């Protein structure tokens, strides 16, 4: 059976997975030598051949002869980084920072509305995983997140204690913005507002929908 021109060989898939993980861990692209050594590929020419195949299949781009010039779709170029060019992420709806809302926006759904993100926020290296939500409420005011601000969320399904997350309360079909704490047999979702109480709930009632990686403040 002929392989379609958009499918990946096992080697190409392993190279692409390595590149994605490397960028996530380091904030920049691996070199050809990094790929060759860490994946135990026989030579850099074999790596280059597979990178070319991945580029032809639309899985990545390469910036000429620039060192570490591998780009995944959505990443800014080296020239853009130097020039301070901004980028855009999808605005997927509203998240409450107060009482959880019923019927929240589905953060897995694509939307045409985009938000311009200042380059100073420095999350462009993970642009493929970043989306935006507009905040409603003031339960995170002590974390300098106010009503009307936009939070930038990185897709992930796990969180460490103290991280600010979009947490879905399964039984309520609601998503809320809080700090996450796993306390044995319960989860504490902690507001950053001394006048508000935390939410306590069993671990199986919480699904993480993303972690806050930046805030765009409302000027209104």
MOZINOR-V245992 format. One line per field, one symbol per residue. phi: phi as a letter, one per 40 degrees, with the letter a starting at -180 (. if undefined). psi: psi as a letter, one per 40 degrees, with the letter a starting at -180 (. if undefined). burial: b if it has 16 or more other ideal C-beta (glycine too) atoms within 10 Angstrom, else e. A space follows every 50 residues. Layout:
phi->???
psi->???
burial->???
This chain:
phi->.ccccbcbcdcccccccccccccccbgacccdcdcccccfccaccccccc cccccccgcabbcfcccfccbcdgcccdcccccgccabbccchbbcbbcd ccfcccccccaccbbcbccccgbccbdcbbbbbccbhbcbcccgbbdgcb bcbcdabbacdgccbcbccdccfbbbcaccbcbgcabbbccbaccbccbb acdccbbcbibcbabbcccc
psi->hhhieeiiidddddddddddddddddeiiiidddddddefididdddddd ddddddeediihgbehhfehhiheiiidddddefhaiiihheahhiebhh iifihheehiiehihhhhdedfedefddehiiihhhifefdeefhiheih ihhhhieiiiheihihhhhddefihihihhhhgbeihhhhigheeiiihh iideehhheiiheihhhie.
burial->eeeeeeebeeebeebbeebeebbeeeeebbbbebbbeebebeeeebbeeb bebbeeeebbebeeeeebebbbeebbebeeeeeeeebebbbbbebbbbeb beebbebeeeeeeebebeeeeebbbbbebbbbbbbbbbbbbebebebebb bbbbbeeebeeeebbbbbbeebebbbbbbbbeeeeebebbbbbeebeebe beeeebebbbbbbbbbeeee
